[in-house]
Amino acid sequence: MLLDVFTGGPSFYGQASVQESSAPDQQPSTINCSISFLAGKMRVDIDSFDPGTNVPPAEAAKLKNMRSTAIVRPDKNRMYLLYPEFRSYVELTLFKASGTDPVPPPTINKNPLGNEALGTQPCEKSQWNITEGSGERYDVTVWLATNLNRFPIQIRLGPPTALVLFQTLHLEMPNTGLFELPSGYKKYDGIPENIFRNTQPAENTGVQ
C-alpha cells in the first residue's frame, strides 16, 4: 500500500516513524525507519522497533535489536526481506502470479478532505481509493505538504492502522545500488526459518 502512494512521484530518501496499532485498547508500536524511492522501486530499512508494553520484555529486547530491510521491486514482481545480522534474505512475490512480469499499476481516485497543518507544515488532506491490478481495494489518507512539492509527508494506512510520518526528507535521487540484493546473502524459503534457524549472527563484514 505504501508504495502505491509514492508511485508516479519524485525520487527521494528520508527518515520516518511508523506507528502501528492492531486494536484500539493496545498501545501502538513504533518503528523508526529509512525510506528510499527511485523509479517505482522502494527500500525500507528498519532502524529501531519499539513494540510497546504488550510484548514480553525478553521478546521486546530481541525485536528492538533486529535490523531488517525490505526491497520492493514491482518491475520484477518481487519483494526481498533482508536480515543483515544473518546475511540472509527471503524472496516473496508481490502479485498473485509467480512469474517476474511487472506488477500492473494501481488505479487511484483521490478525494480532497480540505487543508490540515501538521505542526508548522501546511498540508492538503485527501482520501485515496486504491484498486490494485489484482482487484484488491483499500483506502489511504494522505497529507500532501504544500511547501514540499506536495510530497505525502504523512500517510494513514489500515486496517490494521499504521501512521507513517516523515521527520527528514531529501527530494533527491538515492543510490541505485540500494535497490539490489547485496552479494553474499543466503536465500531462505520462509521468514520463520530465516530467523530462527540462523542462531549465530554473521561476523560484521561491512555488507549491508
PyMOL CGO cylinders between C-alpha atoms (Angstrom):
from pymol import cmd
from pymol.cgo import CYLINDER

trace = [
    CYLINDER, 0.00, 0.00, 0.00, 2.77, 2.44, 0.89, 0.3, 1, 1, 1, 1, 1, 1,
    CYLINDER, 2.77, 2.44, 0.89, 4.43, 2.00, -2.48, 0.3, 1, 1, 1, 1, 1, 1,
    CYLINDER, 4.43, 2.00, -2.48, 1.19, 2.93, -4.27, 0.3, 1, 1, 1, 1, 1, 1,
    CYLINDER, 1.19, 2.93, -4.27, 1.26, 6.36, -2.62, 0.3, 1, 1, 1, 1, 1, 1,
    CYLINDER, 1.26, 6.36, -2.62, 4.77, 7.08, -3.92, 0.3, 1, 1, 1, 1, 1, 1,
    CYLINDER, 4.77, 7.08, -3.92, 4.26, 5.62, -7.41, 0.3, 1, 1, 1, 1, 1, 1,
    CYLINDER, 4.26, 5.62, -7.41, 4.45, 8.33, -10.04, 0.3, 1, 1, 1, 1, 1, 1,
    CYLINDER, 4.45, 8.33, -10.04, 6.07, 10.78, -7.64, 0.3, 1, 1, 1, 1, 1, 1,
    CYLINDER, 6.07, 10.78, -7.64, 9.64, 12.08, -7.38, 0.3, 1, 1, 1, 1, 1, 1,
    CYLINDER, 9.64, 12.08, -7.38, 12.67, 10.14, -6.21, 0.3, 1, 1, 1, 1, 1, 1,
    CYLINDER, 12.67, 10.14, -6.21, 13.54, 10.70, -2.54, 0.3, 1, 1, 1, 1, 1, 1,
    CYLINDER, 13.54, 10.70, -2.54, 15.08, 9.34, 0.63, 0.3, 1, 1, 1, 1, 1, 1,
    CYLINDER, 15.08, 9.34, 0.63, 14.37, 10.21, 4.25, 0.3, 1, 1, 1, 1, 1, 1,
    CYLINDER, 14.37, 10.21, 4.25, 13.65, 9.15, 7.81, 0.3, 1, 1, 1, 1, 1, 1,
    CYLINDER, 13.65, 9.15, 7.81, 10.16, 8.26, 9.02, 0.3, 1, 1, 1, 1, 1, 1,
    CYLINDER, 10.16, 8.26, 9.02, 8.36, 6.85, 12.03, 0.3, 1, 1, 1, 1, 1, 1,
    CYLINDER, 8.36, 6.85, 12.03, 5.58, 4.28, 11.71, 0.3, 1, 1, 1, 1, 1, 1,
    CYLINDER, 5.58, 4.28, 11.71, 3.03, 3.83, 14.49, 0.3, 1, 1, 1, 1, 1, 1,
    CYLINDER, 3.03, 3.83, 14.49, 1.06, 0.59, 14.26, 0.3, 1, 1, 1, 1, 1, 1,
    CYLINDER, 1.06, 0.59, 14.26, -1.96, -0.43, 16.30, 0.3, 1, 1, 1, 1, 1, 1,
    CYLINDER, -1.96, -0.43, 16.30, -3.80, -3.74, 15.97, 0.3, 1, 1, 1, 1, 1, 1,
    CYLINDER, -3.80, -3.74, 15.97, -6.56, -2.85, 18.46, 0.3, 1, 1, 1, 1, 1, 1,
    CYLINDER, -6.56, -2.85, 18.46, -7.94, 0.39, 20.00, 0.3, 1, 1, 1, 1, 1, 1,
    CYLINDER, -7.94, 0.39, 20.00, -7.11, -0.76, 23.55, 0.3, 1, 1, 1, 1, 1, 1,
    CYLINDER, -7.11, -0.76, 23.55, -3.48, -1.62, 22.79, 0.3, 1, 1, 1, 1, 1, 1,
    CYLINDER, -3.48, -1.62, 22.79, -0.51, 0.71, 22.96, 0.3, 1, 1, 1, 1, 1, 1,
    CYLINDER, -0.51, 0.71, 22.96, 0.78, 1.28, 19.42, 0.3, 1, 1, 1, 1, 1, 1,
    CYLINDER, 0.78, 1.28, 19.42, 4.20, 0.02, 18.47, 0.3, 1, 1, 1, 1, 1, 1,
    CYLINDER, 4.20, 0.02, 18.47, 6.66, 2.44, 16.85, 0.3, 1, 1, 1, 1, 1, 1,
    CYLINDER, 6.66, 2.44, 16.85, 9.11, 1.68, 14.07, 0.3, 1, 1, 1, 1, 1, 1,
    CYLINDER, 9.11, 1.68, 14.07, 11.82, 4.15, 13.06, 0.3, 1, 1, 1, 1, 1, 1,
    CYLINDER, 11.82, 4.15, 13.06, 12.95, 3.58, 9.52, 0.3, 1, 1, 1, 1, 1, 1,
    CYLINDER, 12.95, 3.58, 9.52, 14.68, 4.94, 6.44, 0.3, 1, 1, 1, 1, 1, 1,
    CYLINDER, 14.68, 4.94, 6.44, 12.64, 5.00, 3.21, 0.3, 1, 1, 1, 1, 1, 1,
    CYLINDER, 12.64, 5.00, 3.21, 14.11, 5.39, -0.29, 0.3, 1, 1, 1, 1, 1, 1,
    CYLINDER, 14.11, 5.39, -0.29, 12.21, 5.54, -3.58, 0.3, 1, 1, 1, 1, 1, 1,
    CYLINDER, 12.21, 5.54, -3.58, 13.50, 5.53, -7.14, 0.3, 1, 1, 1, 1, 1, 1,
    CYLINDER, 13.50, 5.53, -7.14, 11.67, 4.89, -10.43, 0.3, 1, 1, 1, 1, 1, 1,
    CYLINDER, 11.67, 4.89, -10.43, 8.95, 2.75, -8.88, 0.3, 1, 1, 1, 1, 1, 1,
    CYLINDER, 8.95, 2.75, -8.88, 11.31, 0.84, -6.57, 0.3, 1, 1, 1, 1, 1, 1,
    CYLINDER, 11.31, 0.84, -6.57, 11.22, 1.21, -2.79, 0.3, 1, 1, 1, 1, 1, 1,
    CYLINDER, 11.22, 1.21, -2.79, 13.53, 0.31, 0.06, 0.3, 1, 1, 1, 1, 1, 1,
    CYLINDER, 13.53, 0.31, 0.06, 12.65, 0.43, 3.77, 0.3, 1, 1, 1, 1, 1, 1,
    CYLINDER, 12.65, 0.43, 3.77, 15.40, -0.01, 6.38, 0.3, 1, 1, 1, 1, 1, 1,
    CYLINDER, 15.40, -0.01, 6.38, 14.07, -0.57, 9.90, 0.3, 1, 1, 1, 1, 1, 1,
    CYLINDER, 14.07, -0.57, 9.90, 16.43, 1.24, 12.25, 0.3, 1, 1, 1, 1, 1, 1,
    CYLINDER, 16.43, 1.24, 12.25, 14.69, 0.55, 15.56, 0.3, 1, 1, 1, 1, 1, 1,
    CYLINDER, 14.69, 0.55, 15.56, 11.48, -1.03, 16.80, 0.3, 1, 1, 1, 1, 1, 1,
    CYLINDER, 11.48, -1.03, 16.80, 9.55, -0.29, 19.98, 0.3, 1, 1, 1, 1, 1, 1,
    CYLINDER, 9.55, -0.29, 19.98, 6.85, -2.97, 20.39, 0.3, 1, 1, 1, 1, 1, 1,
    CYLINDER, 6.85, -2.97, 20.39, 5.16, -1.18, 23.28, 0.3, 1, 1, 1, 1, 1, 1,
    CYLINDER, 5.16, -1.18, 23.28, 4.10, -2.78, 26.56, 0.3, 1, 1, 1, 1, 1, 1,
    CYLINDER, 4.10, -2.78, 26.56, 2.04, -5.63, 25.08, 0.3, 1, 1, 1, 1, 1, 1,
    CYLINDER, 2.04, -5.63, 25.08, 5.10, -7.78, 24.29, 0.3, 1, 1, 1, 1, 1, 1,
    CYLINDER, 5.10, -7.78, 24.29, 7.12, -9.75, 26.91, 0.3, 1, 1, 1, 1, 1, 1,
    CYLINDER, 7.12, -9.75, 26.91, 10.36, -7.91, 27.84, 0.3, 1, 1, 1, 1, 1, 1,
    CYLINDER, 10.36, -7.91, 27.84, 12.71, -10.65, 26.57, 0.3, 1, 1, 1, 1, 1, 1,
    CYLINDER, 12.71, -10.65, 26.57, 10.98, -10.78, 23.19, 0.3, 1, 1, 1, 1, 1, 1,
    CYLINDER, 10.98, -10.78, 23.19, 10.80, -6.98, 23.02, 0.3, 1, 1, 1, 1, 1, 1,
    CYLINDER, 10.80, -6.98, 23.02, 14.56, -6.73, 23.52, 0.3, 1, 1, 1, 1, 1, 1,
    CYLINDER, 14.56, -6.73, 23.52, 15.20, -9.13, 20.64, 0.3, 1, 1, 1, 1, 1, 1,
    CYLINDER, 15.20, -9.13, 20.64, 12.80, -7.28, 18.35, 0.3, 1, 1, 1, 1, 1, 1,
    CYLINDER, 12.80, -7.28, 18.35, 14.30, -3.90, 19.18, 0.3, 1, 1, 1, 1, 1, 1,
    CYLINDER, 14.30, -3.90, 19.18, 17.73, -5.05, 18.03, 0.3, 1, 1, 1, 1, 1, 1,
    CYLINDER, 17.73, -5.05, 18.03, 16.55, -6.93, 14.92, 0.3, 1, 1, 1, 1, 1, 1,
    CYLINDER, 16.55, -6.93, 14.92, 17.55, -4.85, 11.93, 0.3, 1, 1, 1, 1, 1, 1,
    CYLINDER, 17.55, -4.85, 11.93, 15.82, -5.65, 8.67, 0.3, 1, 1, 1, 1, 1, 1,
    CYLINDER, 15.82, -5.65, 8.67, 15.35, -4.28, 5.17, 0.3, 1, 1, 1, 1, 1, 1,
    CYLINDER, 15.35, -4.28, 5.17, 12.58, -4.61, 2.60, 0.3, 1, 1, 1, 1, 1, 1,
    CYLINDER, 12.58, -4.61, 2.60, 13.37, -4.02, -1.07, 0.3, 1, 1, 1, 1, 1, 1,
    CYLINDER, 13.37, -4.02, -1.07, 10.21, -3.76, -3.20, 0.3, 1, 1, 1, 1, 1, 1,
    CYLINDER, 10.21, -3.76, -3.20, 10.64, -4.32, -6.93, 0.3, 1, 1, 1, 1, 1, 1,
    CYLINDER, 10.64, -4.32, -6.93, 7.34, -4.14, -8.86, 0.3, 1, 1, 1, 1, 1, 1,
    CYLINDER, 7.34, -4.14, -8.86, 9.33, -4.36, -12.09, 0.3, 1, 1, 1, 1, 1, 1,
    CYLINDER, 9.33, -4.36, -12.09, 10.25, -7.93, -11.08, 0.3, 1, 1, 1, 1, 1, 1,
    CYLINDER, 10.25, -7.93, -11.08, 7.07, -8.80, -9.14, 0.3, 1, 1, 1, 1, 1, 1,
    CYLINDER, 7.07, -8.80, -9.14, 9.28, -9.33, -6.10, 0.3, 1, 1, 1, 1, 1, 1,
    CYLINDER, 9.28, -9.33, -6.10, 9.86, -8.16, -2.54, 0.3, 1, 1, 1, 1, 1, 1,
    CYLINDER, 9.86, -8.16, -2.54, 13.08, -9.09, -0.76, 0.3, 1, 1, 1, 1, 1, 1,
    CYLINDER, 13.08, -9.09, -0.76, 13.25, -9.17, 3.05, 0.3, 1, 1, 1, 1, 1, 1,
    CYLINDER, 13.25, -9.17, 3.05, 16.87, -8.84, 4.17, 0.3, 1, 1, 1, 1, 1, 1,
    CYLINDER, 16.87, -8.84, 4.17, 18.33, -9.62, 7.60, 0.3, 1, 1, 1, 1, 1, 1,
    CYLINDER, 18.33, -9.62, 7.60, 21.84, -8.09, 7.73, 0.3, 1, 1, 1, 1, 1, 1,
    CYLINDER, 21.84, -8.09, 7.73, 22.60, -9.70, 11.10, 0.3, 1, 1, 1, 1, 1, 1,
    CYLINDER, 22.60, -9.70, 11.10, 22.38, -13.12, 9.45, 0.3, 1, 1, 1, 1, 1, 1,
    CYLINDER, 22.38, -13.12, 9.45, 23.39, -12.07, 5.91, 0.3, 1, 1, 1, 1, 1, 1,
    CYLINDER, 23.39, -12.07, 5.91, 20.26, -13.78, 4.63, 0.3, 1, 1, 1, 1, 1, 1,
    CYLINDER, 20.26, -13.78, 4.63, 17.05, -12.90, 2.80, 0.3, 1, 1, 1, 1, 1, 1,
    CYLINDER, 17.05, -12.90, 2.80, 13.57, -14.13, 1.87, 0.3, 1, 1, 1, 1, 1, 1,
    CYLINDER, 13.57, -14.13, 1.87, 12.07, -13.63, -1.59, 0.3, 1, 1, 1, 1, 1, 1,
    CYLINDER, 12.07, -13.63, -1.59, 8.31, -13.02, -1.94, 0.3, 1, 1, 1, 1, 1, 1,
    CYLINDER, 8.31, -13.02, -1.94, 6.03, -12.34, -4.90, 0.3, 1, 1, 1, 1, 1, 1,
    CYLINDER, 6.03, -12.34, -4.90, 4.05, -9.09, -4.94, 0.3, 1, 1, 1, 1, 1, 1,
    CYLINDER, 4.05, -9.09, -4.94, 1.32, -10.18, -7.35, 0.3, 1, 1, 1, 1, 1, 1,
    CYLINDER, 1.32, -10.18, -7.35, -0.61, -13.46, -7.40, 0.3, 1, 1, 1, 1, 1, 1,
    CYLINDER, -0.61, -13.46, -7.40, 1.26, -14.70, -10.47, 0.3, 1, 1, 1, 1, 1, 1,
    CYLINDER, 1.26, -14.70, -10.47, 4.59, -16.30, -9.57, 0.3, 1, 1, 1, 1, 1, 1,
    CYLINDER, 4.59, -16.30, -9.57, 6.47, -15.02, -12.64, 0.3, 1, 1, 1, 1, 1, 1,
    CYLINDER, 6.47, -15.02, -12.64, 8.63, -11.95, -12.96, 0.3, 1, 1, 1, 1, 1, 1,
    CYLINDER, 8.63, -11.95, -12.96, 6.38, -9.82, -15.18, 0.3, 1, 1, 1, 1, 1, 1,
    CYLINDER, 6.38, -9.82, -15.18, 5.99, -6.25, -13.85, 0.3, 1, 1, 1, 1, 1, 1,
    CYLINDER, 5.99, -6.25, -13.85, 3.14, -5.67, -11.43, 0.3, 1, 1, 1, 1, 1, 1,
    CYLINDER, 3.14, -5.67, -11.43, 0.23, -3.76, -13.05, 0.3, 1, 1, 1, 1, 1, 1,
    CYLINDER, 0.23, -3.76, -13.05, -0.05, -0.20, -11.73, 0.3, 1, 1, 1, 1, 1, 1,
    CYLINDER, -0.05, -0.20, -11.73, -2.94, 0.55, -9.38, 0.3, 1, 1, 1, 1, 1, 1,
    CYLINDER, -2.94, 0.55, -9.38, -5.94, 2.74, -10.16, 0.3, 1, 1, 1, 1, 1, 1,
    CYLINDER, -5.94, 2.74, -10.16, -6.19, 5.65, -7.71, 0.3, 1, 1, 1, 1, 1, 1,
    CYLINDER, -6.19, 5.65, -7.71, -9.11, 8.00, -7.10, 0.3, 1, 1, 1, 1, 1, 1,
    CYLINDER, -9.11, 8.00, -7.10, -8.34, 10.99, -4.85, 0.3, 1, 1, 1, 1, 1, 1,
    CYLINDER, -8.34, 10.99, -4.85, -10.99, 12.78, -2.80, 0.3, 1, 1, 1, 1, 1, 1,
    CYLINDER, -10.99, 12.78, -2.80, -9.99, 16.09, -1.14, 0.3, 1, 1, 1, 1, 1, 1,
    CYLINDER, -9.99, 16.09, -1.14, -10.70, 16.50, 2.58, 0.3, 1, 1, 1, 1, 1, 1,
    CYLINDER, -10.70, 16.50, 2.58, -9.54, 20.11, 2.98, 0.3, 1, 1, 1, 1, 1, 1,
    CYLINDER, -9.54, 20.11, 2.98, -6.42, 21.68, 4.46, 0.3, 1, 1, 1, 1, 1, 1,
    CYLINDER, -6.42, 21.68, 4.46, -4.83, 20.47, 7.70, 0.3, 1, 1, 1, 1, 1, 1,
    CYLINDER, -4.83, 20.47, 7.70, -1.49, 21.56, 9.14, 0.3, 1, 1, 1, 1, 1, 1,
    CYLINDER, -1.49, 21.56, 9.14, 0.96, 19.11, 10.70, 0.3, 1, 1, 1, 1, 1, 1,
    CYLINDER, 0.96, 19.11, 10.70, 2.73, 21.33, 13.19, 0.3, 1, 1, 1, 1, 1, 1,
    CYLINDER, 2.73, 21.33, 13.19, 4.01, 24.24, 11.12, 0.3, 1, 1, 1, 1, 1, 1,
    CYLINDER, 4.01, 24.24, 11.12, 3.75, 22.26, 7.87, 0.3, 1, 1, 1, 1, 1, 1,
    CYLINDER, 3.75, 22.26, 7.87, 0.68, 23.23, 5.75, 0.3, 1, 1, 1, 1, 1, 1,
    CYLINDER, 0.68, 23.23, 5.75, -0.89, 20.22, 4.05, 0.3, 1, 1, 1, 1, 1, 1,
    CYLINDER, -0.89, 20.22, 4.05, -3.69, 19.21, 1.74, 0.3, 1, 1, 1, 1, 1, 1,
    CYLINDER, -3.69, 19.21, 1.74, -5.51, 16.23, 3.23, 0.3, 1, 1, 1, 1, 1, 1,
    CYLINDER, -5.51, 16.23, 3.23, -7.19, 13.70, 0.94, 0.3, 1, 1, 1, 1, 1, 1,
    CYLINDER, -7.19, 13.70, 0.94, -8.53, 10.16, 0.88, 0.3, 1, 1, 1, 1, 1, 1,
    CYLINDER, -8.53, 10.16, 0.88, -7.21, 7.87, -1.81, 0.3, 1, 1, 1, 1, 1, 1,
    CYLINDER, -7.21, 7.87, -1.81, -9.30, 4.94, -3.02, 0.3, 1, 1, 1, 1, 1, 1,
    CYLINDER, -9.30, 4.94, -3.02, -6.77, 2.47, -4.45, 0.3, 1, 1, 1, 1, 1, 1,
    CYLINDER, -6.77, 2.47, -4.45, -7.54, -0.57, -6.60, 0.3, 1, 1, 1, 1, 1, 1,
    CYLINDER, -7.54, -0.57, -6.60, -4.65, -2.95, -7.26, 0.3, 1, 1, 1, 1, 1, 1,
    CYLINDER, -4.65, -2.95, -7.26, -4.25, -4.81, -10.55, 0.3, 1, 1, 1, 1, 1, 1,
    CYLINDER, -4.25, -4.81, -10.55, -5.40, -7.92, -8.65, 0.3, 1, 1, 1, 1, 1, 1,
    CYLINDER, -5.40, -7.92, -8.65, -8.71, -6.21, -7.85, 0.3, 1, 1, 1, 1, 1, 1,
    CYLINDER, -8.71, -6.21, -7.85, -7.91, -5.66, -4.16, 0.3, 1, 1, 1, 1, 1, 1,
    CYLINDER, -7.91, -5.66, -4.16, -9.26, -2.34, -2.89, 0.3, 1, 1, 1, 1, 1, 1,
    CYLINDER, -9.26, -2.34, -2.89, -8.36, -0.20, 0.11, 0.3, 1, 1, 1, 1, 1, 1,
    CYLINDER, -8.36, -0.20, 0.11, -8.42, 3.40, 1.33, 0.3, 1, 1, 1, 1, 1, 1,
    CYLINDER, -8.42, 3.40, 1.33, -5.48, 5.56, 2.40, 0.3, 1, 1, 1, 1, 1, 1,
    CYLINDER, -5.48, 5.56, 2.40, -5.49, 9.01, 3.98, 0.3, 1, 1, 1, 1, 1, 1,
    CYLINDER, -5.49, 9.01, 3.98, -2.68, 11.25, 2.72, 0.3, 1, 1, 1, 1, 1, 1,
    CYLINDER, -2.68, 11.25, 2.72, -1.33, 14.63, 3.87, 0.3, 1, 1, 1, 1, 1, 1,
    CYLINDER, -1.33, 14.63, 3.87, 0.45, 16.41, 0.98, 0.3, 1, 1, 1, 1, 1, 1,
    CYLINDER, 0.45, 16.41, 0.98, 2.96, 19.05, 2.15, 0.3, 1, 1, 1, 1, 1, 1,
    CYLINDER, 2.96, 19.05, 2.15, 2.24, 22.13, 0.06, 0.3, 1, 1, 1, 1, 1, 1,
    CYLINDER, 2.24, 22.13, 0.06, 5.68, 23.70, 0.54, 0.3, 1, 1, 1, 1, 1, 1,
    CYLINDER, 5.68, 23.70, 0.54, 7.49, 20.42, -0.24, 0.3, 1, 1, 1, 1, 1, 1,
    CYLINDER, 7.49, 20.42, -0.24, 6.18, 19.99, -3.78, 0.3, 1, 1, 1, 1, 1, 1,
    CYLINDER, 6.18, 19.99, -3.78, 3.04, 18.27, -2.38, 0.3, 1, 1, 1, 1, 1, 1,
    CYLINDER, 3.04, 18.27, -2.38, 5.03, 15.34, -1.03, 0.3, 1, 1, 1, 1, 1, 1,
    CYLINDER, 5.03, 15.34, -1.03, 2.98, 12.81, 1.06, 0.3, 1, 1, 1, 1, 1, 1,
    CYLINDER, 2.98, 12.81, 1.06, 4.54, 13.81, 4.38, 0.3, 1, 1, 1, 1, 1, 1,
    CYLINDER, 4.54, 13.81, 4.38, 2.05, 11.72, 6.42, 0.3, 1, 1, 1, 1, 1, 1,
    CYLINDER, 2.05, 11.72, 6.42, 0.12, 8.61, 5.39, 0.3, 1, 1, 1, 1, 1, 1,
    CYLINDER, 0.12, 8.61, 5.39, -2.50, 6.63, 7.31, 0.3, 1, 1, 1, 1, 1, 1,
    CYLINDER, -2.50, 6.63, 7.31, -2.98, 3.03, 6.22, 0.3, 1, 1, 1, 1, 1, 1,
    CYLINDER, -2.98, 3.03, 6.22, -5.05, 0.17, 7.54, 0.3, 1, 1, 1, 1, 1, 1,
    CYLINDER, -5.05, 0.17, 7.54, -6.56, -1.85, 8.92, 0.3, 1, 1, 1, 1, 1, 1,
    CYLINDER, -6.56, -1.85, 8.92, -4.59, -2.63, 10.98, 0.3, 1, 1, 1, 1, 1, 1,
    CYLINDER, -4.59, -2.63, 10.98, -3.97, 1.08, 11.41, 0.3, 1, 1, 1, 1, 1, 1,
    CYLINDER, -3.97, 1.08, 11.41, -0.49, 2.38, 10.59, 0.3, 1, 1, 1, 1, 1, 1,
    CYLINDER, -0.49, 2.38, 10.59, 0.53, 6.04, 10.58, 0.3, 1, 1, 1, 1, 1, 1,
    CYLINDER, 0.53, 6.04, 10.58, 3.66, 6.96, 8.60, 0.3, 1, 1, 1, 1, 1, 1,
    CYLINDER, 3.66, 6.96, 8.60, 5.21, 10.37, 9.32, 0.3, 1, 1, 1, 1, 1, 1,
    CYLINDER, 5.21, 10.37, 9.32, 8.39, 11.71, 7.72, 0.3, 1, 1, 1, 1, 1, 1,
    CYLINDER, 8.39, 11.71, 7.72, 10.83, 13.53, 10.01, 0.3, 1, 1, 1, 1, 1, 1,
    CYLINDER, 10.83, 13.53, 10.01, 13.51, 14.26, 7.40, 0.3, 1, 1, 1, 1, 1, 1,
    CYLINDER, 13.51, 14.26, 7.40, 13.20, 14.30, 3.62, 0.3, 1, 1, 1, 1, 1, 1,
    CYLINDER, 13.20, 14.30, 3.62, 15.58, 14.69, 0.69, 0.3, 1, 1, 1, 1, 1, 1,
    CYLINDER, 15.58, 14.69, 0.69, 13.90, 15.12, -2.70, 0.3, 1, 1, 1, 1, 1, 1,
    CYLINDER, 13.90, 15.12, -2.70, 16.96, 13.72, -4.45, 0.3, 1, 1, 1, 1, 1, 1,
    CYLINDER, 16.96, 13.72, -4.45, 17.84, 10.51, -6.25, 0.3, 1, 1, 1, 1, 1, 1,
    CYLINDER, 17.84, 10.51, -6.25, 19.10, 7.81, -3.85, 0.3, 1, 1, 1, 1, 1, 1,
    CYLINDER, 19.10, 7.81, -3.85, 21.93, 5.43, -4.68, 0.3, 1, 1, 1, 1, 1, 1,
    CYLINDER, 21.93, 5.43, -4.68, 20.69, 2.91, -7.29, 0.3, 1, 1, 1, 1, 1, 1,
    CYLINDER, 20.69, 2.91, -7.29, 22.57, 0.11, -5.52, 0.3, 1, 1, 1, 1, 1, 1,
    CYLINDER, 22.57, 0.11, -5.52, 20.17, 0.34, -2.58, 0.3, 1, 1, 1, 1, 1, 1,
    CYLINDER, 20.17, 0.34, -2.58, 17.53, -1.49, -4.64, 0.3, 1, 1, 1, 1, 1, 1,
    CYLINDER, 17.53, -1.49, -4.64, 19.65, -4.53, -5.49, 0.3, 1, 1, 1, 1, 1, 1,
    CYLINDER, 19.65, -4.53, -5.49, 20.29, -7.66, -3.46, 0.3, 1, 1, 1, 1, 1, 1,
    CYLINDER, 20.29, -7.66, -3.46, 23.66, -7.45, -1.68, 0.3, 1, 1, 1, 1, 1, 1,
    CYLINDER, 23.66, -7.45, -1.68, 26.27, -10.05, -2.54, 0.3, 1, 1, 1, 1, 1, 1,
    CYLINDER, 26.27, -10.05, -2.54, 26.99, -12.86, -0.11, 0.3, 1, 1, 1, 1, 1, 1,
    CYLINDER, 26.99, -12.86, -0.11, 23.46, -13.14, 1.30, 0.3, 1, 1, 1, 1, 1, 1,
    CYLINDER, 23.46, -13.14, 1.30, 21.86, -16.60, 1.59, 0.3, 1, 1, 1, 1, 1, 1,
    CYLINDER, 21.86, -16.60, 1.59, 18.30, -17.15, 0.38, 0.3, 1, 1, 1, 1, 1, 1,
    CYLINDER, 18.30, -17.15, 0.38, 15.76, -18.89, 2.65, 0.3, 1, 1, 1, 1, 1, 1,
    CYLINDER, 15.76, -18.89, 2.65, 12.26, -20.10, 1.87, 0.3, 1, 1, 1, 1, 1, 1,
    CYLINDER, 12.26, -20.10, 1.87, 10.36, -18.55, 4.76, 0.3, 1, 1, 1, 1, 1, 1,
    CYLINDER, 10.36, -18.55, 4.76, 10.67, -15.91, 7.45, 0.3, 1, 1, 1, 1, 1, 1,
    CYLINDER, 10.67, -15.91, 7.45, 10.49, -18.25, 10.50, 0.3, 1, 1, 1, 1, 1, 1,
    CYLINDER, 10.49, -18.25, 10.50, 13.18, -20.50, 9.01, 0.3, 1, 1, 1, 1, 1, 1,
    CYLINDER, 13.18, -20.50, 9.01, 15.28, -17.49, 8.15, 0.3, 1, 1, 1, 1, 1, 1,
    CYLINDER, 15.28, -17.49, 8.15, 15.24, -16.02, 11.66, 0.3, 1, 1, 1, 1, 1, 1,
    CYLINDER, 15.24, -16.02, 11.66, 15.15, -19.00, 13.98, 0.3, 1, 1, 1, 1, 1, 1,
    CYLINDER, 15.15, -19.00, 13.98, 17.48, -21.41, 12.18, 0.3, 1, 1, 1, 1, 1, 1,
    CYLINDER, 17.48, -21.41, 12.18, 20.16, -18.76, 11.96, 0.3, 1, 1, 1, 1, 1, 1,
    CYLINDER, 20.16, -18.76, 11.96, 21.14, -18.83, 15.60, 0.3, 1, 1, 1, 1, 1, 1,
    CYLINDER, 21.14, -18.83, 15.60, 24.61, -17.32, 15.17, 0.3, 1, 1, 1, 1, 1, 1,
    CYLINDER, 24.61, -17.32, 15.17, 24.82, -13.84, 13.64, 0.3, 1, 1, 1, 1, 1, 1,
    CYLINDER, 24.82, -13.84, 13.64, 27.34, -13.47, 10.87, 0.3, 1, 1, 1, 1, 1, 1,
    CYLINDER, 27.34, -13.47, 10.87, 30.57, -11.63, 11.51, 0.3, 1, 1, 1, 1, 1, 1,
    CYLINDER, 30.57, -11.63, 11.51, 30.48, -7.97, 10.62, 0.3, 1, 1, 1, 1, 1, 1,
    CYLINDER, 30.48, -7.97, 10.62, 31.96, -7.80, 7.15, 0.3, 1, 1, 1, 1, 1, 1,
    CYLINDER, 31.96, -7.80, 7.15, 30.58, -4.39, 6.23, 0.3, 1, 1, 1, 1, 1, 1,
    CYLINDER, 30.58, -4.39, 6.23, 27.91, -5.92, 3.98, 0.3, 1, 1, 1, 1, 1, 1,
    CYLINDER, 27.91, -5.92, 3.98, 24.58, -4.09, 4.32, 0.3, 1, 1, 1, 1, 1, 1,
]
cmd.load_cgo(trace, "trace")
